């Protein structure tokens, strides 16, 4: 198949951004809070904006980004 995985990011019950499709040529995908996807093997939450983002969501995003791998 062309893609082996699809990732959709939600804040509460609203999808933010488009569904990210991981190409079959990338057996490993990294999800992080940075802003530079630089390839098909990385899904960066930092580049996604949401005008309805709450303070609680910001804290959760920060917590997820700063947790150890």
Backbone atoms as SQL, in Angstrom:
CREATE TABLE atoms (id INTEGER PRIMARY KEY, chain TEXT, resi INTEGER, resn TEXT, atom TEXT, x REAL, y REAL, z REAL);
INSERT INTO atoms VALUES
  (1, 'A', 1, 'UNK', 'N', 0.825, -1.207, 0.000),
  (2, 'A', 1, 'UNK', 'CA', 0.000, 0.000, 0.000),
  (3, 'A', 1, 'UNK', 'C', 0.868, 1.270, 0.000),
  (4, 'A', 2, 'UNK', 'N', 0.314, 2.344, -0.482),
  (5, 'A', 2, 'UNK', 'CA', 1.046, 3.613, -0.528),
  (6, 'A', 2, 'UNK', 'C', 1.287, 4.171, 0.879),
  (7, 'A', 3, 'UNK', 'N', 0.320, 4.005, 1.772),
  (8, 'A', 3, 'UNK', 'CA', 0.422, 4.479, 3.152),
  (9, 'A', 3, 'UNK', 'C', 0.115, 3.325, 4.103),
  (10, 'A', 4, 'UNK', 'N', 0.841, 3.248, 5.199),
  (11, 'A', 4, 'UNK', 'CA', 0.602, 2.169, 6.165),
  (12, 'A', 4, 'UNK', 'C', -0.082, 2.668, 7.430),
  (13, 'A', 5, 'UNK', 'N', -0.171, 4.006, 7.600),
  (14, 'A', 5, 'UNK', 'CA', -0.731, 4.559, 8.821),
  (15, 'A', 5, 'UNK', 'C', -1.298, 5.946, 8.544),
  (16, 'A', 6, 'UNK', 'N', -2.388, 6.277, 9.225),
  (17, 'A', 6, 'UNK', 'CA', -2.960, 7.619, 9.163),
  (18, 'A', 6, 'UNK', 'C', -3.098, 8.139, 10.591),
  (19, 'A', 7, 'UNK', 'N', -2.743, 9.416, 10.791),
  (20, 'A', 7, 'UNK', 'CA', -2.823, 10.022, 12.119),
  (21, 'A', 7, 'UNK', 'C', -3.707, 11.259, 12.032),
  (22, 'A', 8, 'UNK', 'N', -4.714, 11.306, 12.894),
  (23, 'A', 8, 'UNK', 'CA', -5.578, 12.477, 12.988),
  (24, 'A', 8, 'UNK', 'C', -5.416, 13.057, 14.387),
  (25, 'A', 9, 'UNK', 'N', -5.249, 14.367, 14.481),
  (26, 'A', 9, 'UNK', 'CA', -5.063, 15.037, 15.764),
  (27, 'A', 9, 'UNK', 'C', -6.334, 15.786, 16.131),
  (28, 'A', 10, 'UNK', 'N', -6.800, 15.565, 17.363),
  (29, 'A', 10, 'UNK', 'CA', -8.016, 16.205, 17.854),
  (30, 'A', 10, 'UNK', 'C', -7.732, 16.999, 19.110),
  (31, 'A', 11, 'UNK', 'N', -8.404, 18.123, 19.255),
  (32, 'A', 11, 'UNK', 'CA', -8.441, 18.885, 20.497),
  (33, 'A', 11, 'UNK', 'C', -9.891, 18.890, 20.923),
  (34, 'A', 12, 'UNK', 'N', -10.140, 18.226, 22.051),
  (35, 'A', 12, 'UNK', 'CA', -11.500, 17.925, 22.504),
  (36, 'A', 12, 'UNK', 'C', -12.145, 17.060, 21.423),
  (37, 'A', 13, 'UNK', 'N', -13.214, 17.504, 20.802),
  (38, 'A', 13, 'UNK', 'CA', -13.867, 16.677, 19.783),
  (39, 'A', 13, 'UNK', 'C', -13.726, 17.262, 18.377),
  (40, 'A', 14, 'UNK', 'N', -12.751, 18.145, 18.181),
  (41, 'A', 14, 'UNK', 'CA', -12.574, 18.815, 16.895),
  (42, 'A', 14, 'UNK', 'C', -11.224, 18.431, 16.287),
  (43, 'A', 15, 'UNK', 'N', -11.272, 17.904, 15.060),
  (44, 'A', 15, 'UNK', 'CA', -10.022, 17.581, 14.379),
  (45, 'A', 15, 'UNK', 'C', -9.312, 18.868, 14.000),
  (46, 'A', 16, 'UNK', 'N', -8.012, 18.918, 14.268),
  (47, 'A', 16, 'UNK', 'CA', -7.192, 20.078, 13.949),
  (48, 'A', 16, 'UNK', 'C', -6.219, 19.660, 12.849),
  (49, 'A', 17, 'UNK', 'N', -6.262, 20.350, 11.739),
  (50, 'A', 17, 'UNK', 'CA', -5.398, 20.007, 10.618),
  (51, 'A', 17, 'UNK', 'C', -5.934, 18.822, 9.842),
  (52, 'A', 18, 'UNK', 'N', -5.181, 18.464, 8.818),
  (53, 'A', 18, 'UNK', 'CA', -5.577, 17.351, 7.967),
  (54, 'A', 18, 'UNK', 'C', -5.023, 16.045, 8.520),
  (55, 'A', 19, 'UNK', 'N', -5.596, 14.955, 8.098),
  (56, 'A', 19, 'UNK', 'CA', -5.095, 13.638, 8.493),
  (57, 'A', 19, 'UNK', 'C', -3.726, 13.430, 7.848),
  (58, 'A', 20, 'UNK', 'N', -2.771, 13.013, 8.660),
  (59, 'A', 20, 'UNK', 'CA', -1.397, 12.781, 8.217),
  (60, 'A', 20, 'UNK', 'C', -1.268, 11.326, 7.801),
  (61, 'A', 21, 'UNK', 'N', -0.825, 11.093, 6.564),
  (62, 'A', 21, 'UNK', 'CA', -0.669, 9.735, 6.054),
  (63, 'A', 21, 'UNK', 'C', 0.816, 9.401, 5.992),
  (64, 'A', 22, 'UNK', 'N', 1.187, 8.296, 6.622),
  (65, 'A', 22, 'UNK', 'CA', 2.586, 7.881, 6.675),
  (66, 'A', 22, 'UNK', 'C', 2.867, 6.948, 5.502),
  (67, 'A', 23, 'UNK', 'N', 3.824, 7.326, 4.649),
  (68, 'A', 23, 'UNK', 'CA', 4.138, 6.493, 3.486),
  (69, 'A', 23, 'UNK', 'C', 4.727, 5.142, 3.900),
  (70, 'A', 24, 'UNK', 'N', 4.489, 4.143, 3.099),
  (71, 'A', 24, 'UNK', 'CA', 5.029, 2.807, 3.360),
  (72, 'A', 24, 'UNK', 'C', 6.552, 2.807, 3.386),
  (73, 'A', 25, 'UNK', 'N', 7.164, 3.790, 2.762),
  (74, 'A', 25, 'UNK', 'CA', 8.627, 3.870, 2.741),
  (75, 'A', 25, 'UNK', 'C', 9.206, 4.315, 4.084),
  (76, 'A', 26, 'UNK', 'N', 8.365, 4.741, 5.022),
  (77, 'A', 26, 'UNK', 'CA', 8.797, 5.182, 6.356),
  (78, 'A', 26, 'UNK', 'C', 8.233, 4.215, 7.401),
  (79, 'A', 27, 'UNK', 'N', 9.011, 3.215, 7.818),
  (80, 'A', 27, 'UNK', 'CA', 8.501, 2.216, 8.758),
  (81, 'A', 27, 'UNK', 'C', 8.299, 2.747, 10.180),
  (82, 'A', 28, 'UNK', 'N', 8.900, 3.891, 10.487),
  (83, 'A', 28, 'UNK', 'CA', 8.776, 4.496, 11.817),
  (84, 'A', 28, 'UNK', 'C', 8.327, 5.938, 11.639),
  (85, 'A', 29, 'UNK', 'N', 7.376, 6.385, 12.477),
  (86, 'A', 29, 'UNK', 'CA', 6.915, 7.775, 12.437),
  (87, 'A', 29, 'UNK', 'C', 7.080, 8.385, 13.823),
  (88, 'A', 30, 'UNK', 'N', 7.489, 9.650, 13.851),
  (89, 'A', 30, 'UNK', 'CA', 7.657, 10.383, 15.096),
  (90, 'A', 30, 'UNK', 'C', 6.565, 11.437, 15.198),
  (91, 'A', 31, 'UNK', 'N', 5.901, 11.496, 16.350),
  (92, 'A', 31, 'UNK', 'CA', 4.918, 12.539, 16.621),
  (93, 'A', 31, 'UNK', 'C', 5.505, 13.406, 17.718),
  (94, 'A', 32, 'UNK', 'N', 5.640, 14.718, 17.449),
  (95, 'A', 32, 'UNK', 'CA', 6.228, 15.608, 18.449),
  (96, 'A', 32, 'UNK', 'C', 5.586, 16.988, 18.393),
  (97, 'A', 33, 'UNK', 'N', 6.056, 17.881, 19.228),
  (98, 'A', 33, 'UNK', 'CA', 5.485, 19.223, 19.318),
  (99, 'A', 33, 'UNK', 'C', 6.261, 20.268, 18.546),
  (100, 'A', 34, 'UNK', 'N', 7.186, 19.851, 17.723),
  (101, 'A', 34, 'UNK', 'CA', 7.992, 20.805, 16.966),
  (102, 'A', 34, 'UNK', 'C', 7.243, 21.283, 15.732),
  (103, 'A', 35, 'UNK', 'N', 7.903, 22.114, 14.918),
  (104, 'A', 35, 'UNK', 'CA', 7.212, 22.730, 13.787),
  (105, 'A', 35, 'UNK', 'C', 7.784, 22.368, 12.418),
  (106, 'A', 36, 'UNK', 'N', 8.853, 21.579, 12.357),
  (107, 'A', 36, 'UNK', 'CA', 9.490, 21.262, 11.083),
  (108, 'A', 36, 'UNK', 'C', 9.318, 19.788, 10.745),
  (109, 'A', 37, 'UNK', 'N', 8.332, 19.467, 9.901),
  (110, 'A', 37, 'UNK', 'CA', 8.109, 18.061, 9.581),
  (111, 'A', 37, 'UNK', 'C', 9.246, 17.430, 8.778),
  (112, 'A', 38, 'UNK', 'N', 9.910, 18.168, 7.945),
  (113, 'A', 38, 'UNK', 'CA', 11.086, 17.757, 7.160),
  (114, 'A', 38, 'UNK', 'C', 11.090, 16.302, 6.689),
  (115, 'A', 39, 'UNK', 'N', 9.970, 15.820, 6.262),
  (116, 'A', 39, 'UNK', 'CA', 9.910, 14.471, 5.696),
  (117, 'A', 39, 'UNK', 'C', 8.608, 13.775, 6.030),
  (118, 'A', 40, 'UNK', 'N', 8.380, 12.636, 5.422),
  (119, 'A', 40, 'UNK', 'CA', 7.145, 11.905, 5.608),
  (120, 'A', 40, 'UNK', 'C', 7.102, 11.062, 6.863),
  (121, 'A', 41, 'UNK', 'N', 8.195, 11.093, 7.657),
  (122, 'A', 41, 'UNK', 'CA', 8.252, 10.233, 8.845),
  (123, 'A', 41, 'UNK', 'C', 8.049, 11.007, 10.141),
  (124, 'A', 42, 'UNK', 'N', 7.555, 12.242, 10.049),
  (125, 'A', 42, 'UNK', 'CA', 7.426, 13.081, 11.238),
  (126, 'A', 42, 'UNK', 'C', 6.139, 13.899, 11.184),
  (127, 'A', 43, 'UNK', 'N', 5.339, 13.797, 12.256),
  (128, 'A', 43, 'UNK', 'CA', 4.091, 14.549, 12.378),
  (129, 'A', 43, 'UNK', 'C', 4.289, 15.551, 13.508),
  (130, 'A', 44, 'UNK', 'N', 4.339, 16.834, 13.175),
  (131, 'A', 44, 'UNK', 'CA', 4.661, 17.885, 14.145),
  (132, 'A', 44, 'UNK', 'C', 3.403, 18.633, 14.570),
  (133, 'A', 45, 'UNK', 'N', 3.062, 18.493, 15.834),
  (134, 'A', 45, 'UNK', 'CA', 1.871, 19.168, 16.352),
  (135, 'A', 45, 'UNK', 'C', 2.065, 20.675, 16.458),
  (136, 'A', 46, 'UNK', 'N', 3.309, 21.125, 16.589),
  (137, 'A', 46, 'UNK', 'CA', 3.590, 22.543, 16.760),
  (138, 'A', 46, 'UNK', 'C', 3.147, 23.405, 15.594),
  (139, 'A', 47, 'UNK', 'N', 3.029, 22.814, 14.433),
  (140, 'A', 47, 'UNK', 'CA', 2.632, 23.595, 13.264),
  (141, 'A', 47, 'UNK', 'C', 1.124, 23.737, 13.130),
  (142, 'A', 48, 'UNK', 'N', 0.371, 23.043, 13.982),
  (143, 'A', 48, 'UNK', 'CA', -1.093, 23.100, 13.906),
  (144, 'A', 48, 'UNK', 'C', -1.637, 24.217, 14.785),
  (145, 'A', 49, 'UNK', 'N', -2.469, 25.063, 14.196),
  (146, 'A', 49, 'UNK', 'CA', -3.074, 26.135, 14.980),
  (147, 'A', 49, 'UNK', 'C', -4.580, 25.900, 15.091),
  (148, 'A', 50, 'UNK', 'N', -5.150, 26.448, 16.147),
  (149, 'A', 50, 'UNK', 'CA', -6.582, 26.312, 16.391),
  (150, 'A', 50, 'UNK', 'C', -7.040, 27.574, 17.118),
  (151, 'A', 51, 'UNK', 'N', -7.885, 28.359, 16.485),
  (152, 'A', 51, 'UNK', 'CA', -8.338, 29.609, 17.092),
  (153, 'A', 51, 'UNK', 'C', -9.193, 29.365, 18.335),
  (154, 'A', 52, 'UNK', 'N', -9.681, 28.152, 18.511),
  (155, 'A', 52, 'UNK', 'CA', -10.525, 27.823, 19.657),
  (156, 'A', 52, 'UNK', 'C', -9.746, 27.093, 20.756),
  (157, 'A', 53, 'UNK', 'N', -8.435, 27.088, 20.678),
  (158, 'A', 53, 'UNK', 'CA', -7.609, 26.382, 21.659),
  (159, 'A', 53, 'UNK', 'C', -7.727, 27.042, 23.029),
  (160, 'A', 54, 'UNK', 'N', -7.973, 26.232, 24.039),
  (161, 'A', 54, 'UNK', 'CA', -8.132, 26.743, 25.400),
  (162, 'A', 54, 'UNK', 'C', -6.813, 26.637, 26.162),
  (163, 'A', 55, 'UNK', 'N', -6.770, 27.245, 27.331),
  (164, 'A', 55, 'UNK', 'CA', -5.580, 27.165, 28.178),
  (165, 'A', 55, 'UNK', 'C', -5.320, 25.718, 28.610),
  (166, 'A', 56, 'UNK', 'N', -6.381, 24.972, 28.885),
  (167, 'A', 56, 'UNK', 'CA', -6.238, 23.565, 29.280),
  (168, 'A', 56, 'UNK', 'C', -5.598, 22.745, 28.160),
  (169, 'A', 57, 'UNK', 'N', -5.984, 23.017, 26.927),
  (170, 'A', 57, 'UNK', 'CA', -5.389, 22.314, 25.785),
  (171, 'A', 57, 'UNK', 'C', -3.919, 22.698, 25.658),
  (172, 'A', 58, 'UNK', 'N', -3.598, 23.982, 25.829),
  (173, 'A', 58, 'UNK', 'CA', -2.200, 24.426, 25.769),
  (174, 'A', 58, 'UNK', 'C', -1.354, 23.687, 26.801),
  (175, 'A', 59, 'UNK', 'N', -1.864, 23.550, 28.020),
  (176, 'A', 59, 'UNK', 'CA', -1.128, 22.833, 29.069),
  (177, 'A', 59, 'UNK', 'C', -0.923, 21.368, 28.696),
  (178, 'A', 60, 'UNK', 'N', -1.959, 20.748, 28.140),
  (179, 'A', 60, 'UNK', 'CA', -1.849, 19.346, 27.734),
  (180, 'A', 60, 'UNK', 'C', -0.832, 19.179, 26.608),
  (181, 'A', 61, 'UNK', 'N', -0.838, 20.097, 25.663),
  (182, 'A', 61, 'UNK', 'CA', 0.139, 20.034, 24.557),
  (183, 'A', 61, 'UNK', 'C', 1.546, 20.208, 25.089),
  (184, 'A', 62, 'UNK', 'N', 1.731, 21.131, 26.019),
  (185, 'A', 62, 'UNK', 'CA', 3.053, 21.351, 26.602),
  (186, 'A', 62, 'UNK', 'C', 3.509, 20.113, 27.372),
  (187, 'A', 63, 'UNK', 'N', 2.607, 19.530, 28.120),
  (188, 'A', 63, 'UNK', 'CA', 2.918, 18.346, 28.904),
  (189, 'A', 63, 'UNK', 'C', 3.306, 17.171, 27.995),
  (190, 'A', 64, 'UNK', 'N', 2.584, 16.978, 26.930),
  (191, 'A', 64, 'UNK', 'CA', 2.884, 15.890, 25.999),
  (192, 'A', 64, 'UNK', 'C', 4.230, 16.116, 25.312),
  (193, 'A', 65, 'UNK', 'N', 4.549, 17.371, 25.005),
  (194, 'A', 65, 'UNK', 'CA', 5.799, 17.686, 24.311),
  (195, 'A', 65, 'UNK', 'C', 6.997, 17.547, 25.223),
  (196, 'A', 66, 'UNK', 'N', 6.820, 17.772, 26.507),
  (197, 'A', 66, 'UNK', 'CA', 7.978, 17.771, 27.415),
  (198, 'A', 66, 'UNK', 'C', 8.153, 16.451, 28.154),
  (199, 'A', 67, 'UNK', 'N', 7.311, 15.460, 27.866),
  (200, 'A', 67, 'UNK', 'CA', 7.473, 14.168, 28.532),
  (201, 'A', 67, 'UNK', 'C', 8.590, 13.374, 27.875),
  (202, 'A', 68, 'UNK', 'N', 9.293, 12.528, 28.643),
  (203, 'A', 68, 'UNK', 'CA', 10.394, 11.758, 28.071),
  (204, 'A', 68, 'UNK', 'C', 9.901, 10.733, 27.059),
  (205, 'A', 69, 'UNK', 'N', 10.757, 10.352, 26.119),
  (206, 'A', 69, 'UNK', 'CA', 10.343, 9.379, 25.083),
  (207, 'A', 69, 'UNK', 'C', 10.083, 8.001, 25.651);
